[in-house]
């Protein structure tokens, strides 16, 4: 009888242990942070290196492309699409005095870039990131015209600082990771630059071994920008 009771107690403790650990694992899974890796101003000669690194770490990203770069590097755009990356529109001029020059200028540039992308690749997108972000240069009327035309505007919550003067591999990695540790789910801004390619491996390695969930931006999800404040 004593032996039976001992076995019963041990069995009960084992079941409780399994239940607790399953619960802990479930909570860990639910608490996983999401990161959207994004690149602006491409494609260019540096983009294949970026794609190679993303593939190496089994991660995907979203690329906001410029019209003139699309026409020069349509093969890179085709590669992005074949390998499952997401593509958004970044305009034509990338000049503040041109892109934001009138009430219709922003919408016209985005429409033209969309048309060119579709003509060259057959791919249509309503994802948009305007040059320098949606504030402070984009006016309310320009923002409304893009939204009313069905576009989803995305900004970022983490600037890798890869376009800053004197940016280095070390500064890009440290600035990105330091901000990442302070954030919840995040949208990281990179650019298709040579220094970024060199820095990217350090960031991707950190994301992989710290169990972040990496996603591309879907055209139909609610946009995150500085107008709607819809950041996590």
PyMOL commands that set and color helices and strands:
alter all, ss='L'
color gray80, all
select helices_A, chain A and resi 2-30+47-56+67-72+74-82+96-99+105-121+140-148+169-181+194-209
alter helices_A, ss='H'
color red, helices_A
select strands_A, chain A and resi 34-42+62-65+86-89+127-128+152-153+158-159+186-191+213-215
alter strands_A, ss='S'
color yellow, strands_A
deselect
rebuild
show_as cartoon
